[in-house]
Every structure is written in structure tokens, then in C-alpha cells.
Amino acid sequence: MRKDAALISALERSNIHPLWDRYQRITPMAPRAKDAPMHWRWRDIEPFAARAAEEVGIEDVERRALILAHPAFEGQTATTQNLIGAFTVLEPGDKAVPHRHSAAAIRFSTAAEGALTIVNGRRCEMKEADLVLTPPMCWHGHINRSGRRTIWFDAANMPAICALDASFFEPGKRQDEQFWEVGDEGSSDYRFPGAETRRAVASMAPGTDGARTLRYTRNGGSVMPTLDLFFKRVEQQTRPHRATYNSICLVVSGEGRSTIGERTFEWSKHDVFTIPHWTWASHDARGAELFVVTDRAIYERLELLREEFA
């Protein structure tokens, strides 16, 4: 028995903890992600999206969205430690009720032609590979003005905001028809057209990892204070990389494979996979495109950002 066992027991009964017997638990030597890398195949998600469209009335729910939930978080609705990824489905004529919240969120168009996101009274079309931002506490809603089903990829940092107990949510009114009455002029404040993104990526030189990577920016920094977004074209095997932030990767086009930690995933169009923080990852493809959502901005602003290449 330790000489200080009785002292430690007495301290704990008094709600005092001794540093000397637990300092490595308080200050670990390096990050260690709770979640392993995860891969969701679009071919498995798509039938559920169809069922949701048929069985869940948009007038009965806040959003008809399918959130990708990682089992490591024991029933919590989280895709990685700080982020969620999802797919939202709208049938022709559907309106997803306006609301706003303190979490930062985005929409990336996968098959959303004909849908609109309205952000703070501004029209944001959702053509193929378009990105739409919904910054914290901006009113936003969605409408499908096409004659067919629309689907897009969503991501948000609800888990991070809830972990900080800083979540606020304000619902809108379903009967507020004025919300949907917006002009034809689009908004460059909230929308990044996919065609422009692809042209910019095509003109770039490969980066340190060997991929052509565009960072979506506002005023030289991340698009929002707590979300950092990237568009990556992979044309060869990339150098292994790890960082203190978490990533959710959507396959925009093409096929390839990624080795993340001890796992290797074969992926194709509209699959989603995760890269947990401080986990080595590399990608291999011949012209595939990835849209990458990260919480990098949080770590950068807290001066906790660290990245390494093998």
C-alpha cells in the first residue's frame, strides 16, 4: 500500500484531489481521439433518404435530416468530437421551417439543383458543388422549388457548442410566408459557387501533401470563427498528415482510398468518412474531389493548432 494512501482517501472525501498521483490523467502526453475513423457509404444512406422523404412529412419536423452518428460517442448525436455531418432531403414544394442557432453550419450541394437556402433574407441557390454558409444566429430556411427530390450535405459544430453549454436556438414560424419572398439576386456573403471553386483549384499548384487544396476564406481567415472548410483535388498518393483538429470528408466526385490510422477505406461519390484529431491520414486517387469540414478554426484561435507531415 502507498504511504500516502490514507491521505489521498481523506482528500478525495473532502473533494480535494492530489496532483501528484494523477498528473498524467490531467495533462496527457498527447491527444488521443476517442473515436476511430468511420466511413458511411452513400449506397447505404440513399435508401434511408428515400424512406425519410416518403414517411416523414416536412410539416411535422424541424428538418428532414439524416445525421451520421459515430458509435464511439455512446448514443450522442455526433459524427466527430466537435462536428456533425448529415444529409437533408426535400420533396418538391417542401419548405424547411426557418430557424437560427448559435452553432455554425454549412450546406454543400450534392443533388440539390432547384433548392434554395435563404440566409438572413438573401437567396442562395444550391447548384452542384455549391457551398452555402449559415453563420451563427443567422435566420435560415430551405425550399425545394424543383419538380424532383433534392438532397444536400450538411455539417455543423453542435457538439462543440453543446460541450461549452453555449447553445441557443430560436425557432421561426411556419406561417411566415414573407420569409420566402426574396429577390432573384444571389448573395456572395453566404454562397461559394461550385464552378468558381473548381476553376480556382485547377489553377493551383499541389500543396505540401501533394493535393490541390483550396481553403474557403473570408477576410483572409476561416469562413466562420469555429468552422474551417476545404476543397481538395487528389491526383496522386498524398503524404500522411495529422493535426489537432477533426475532419469530416465528403466525396464530391471520383473514387479512391484513404488510410486513416490503422484503417483503409475504399470510397466513391457522396460517401462520407472522418479523420479524428491527431490521427495520421493519407489519400490516394486519380482526380477525385473531396469537400472537407473541420473544426480547425477553434484550435487555431485557441493557439492549440499543431500539424505534422510524415
Residue, then its C-alpha position, 0 to 999 in steps of 0.5 A: m500500500r502507498k504511504d500516502a494512501a490514507l491521505i489521498s482517501a481523506l482528500e478525495r472525501s473532502n473533494i480535494h484531489p492530489l496532483w501528484d498521483r494523477y498528473q498524467r490523467i490531467t495533462p496527457m502526453a498527447p491527444r488521443a481521439k476517442d473515436a476511430p475513423m468511420h466511413w458511411r457509404w452513400r449506397d447505404i444512406e440513399p435508401f434511408a433518404a428515400r424512406a425519410a422523404e416518403e414517411v416523414g412529412i416536412e410539416d411535422v419536423e424541424r428538418r428532414a435530416l439524416i445525421l451520421a452518428h459515430p458509435a464511439f460517442e455512446g448514443q450522442t448525436a455526433t459524427t466527430q468530437n466537435l462536428i456533425g455531418a448529415f444529409t437533408v432531403l426535400e420533396p418538391g414544394d417542401k419548405a424547411v421551417p426557418h430557424r437560427h442557432s448559435a452553432a455554425a453550419i454549412r450546406f454543400s450541394t450534392a443533388a440539390e439543383g432547384a433548392l434554395t437556402i435563404v440566409n438572413g433574407r438573401r437567396c442562395e441557390m444550391k447548384e452542384a458543388d455549391l457551398v452555402l454558409t449559415p453563420p451563427m444566429c443567422w435566420h435560415g430556411h430551405i425550399n425545394r422549388s424543383g419538380r424532383r427530390t433534392i438532397w444536400f450535405d450538411a455539417a455543423n459544430m453542435p457538439a462543440i457548442c453543446a460541450l461549452d453549454a453555449s447553445f441557443f436556438e430560436p425557432g421561426k414560424r411556419q406561417d411566415e410566408q414573407f420569409w420566402e419572398v426574396g429577390d432573384e439576386g444571389s448573395s456572395d456573403y453566404r454562397f461559394p459557387g461550385a464552378e468558381t471553386r473548381r476553376a480556382v483549384a485547377s489553377m493551383a499548384p499541389g500543396t505540401d501533401g501533394a493535393r490541390t487544396l483550396r481553403y474557403t476564406r473570408n477576410g483572409g481567415s476561416v469562413m466562420p470563427t469555429l468552422d474551417l472548410f476545404f476543397k481538395r483535388v487528389e491526383q496522386q498518393t498524398r503524404p500522411h498528415r495529422a493535426t489537432y483538429n477533426s475532419i469530416c470528408l465528403v466525396v464530391s466526385g471520383e473514387g479512391r482510398s484513404t488510410i486513416g490510422e490503422r484503417t483503409f477505406e475504399w470510397s466513391k461519390h457522396d460517401v462520407f468518412t472522418i479523420p479524428h484529431w491527431t490521427w495520421a491520414s493519407h489519400d490516394a486517387r486519380g482526380a477525385e474531389l473531396f469537400v472537407v469540414t473541420d473544426r480547425a478554426i477553434y484550435e487555431r484561435l485557441e493557439l492549440l493548432r499543431e500539424e505534422f507531415a510524415 
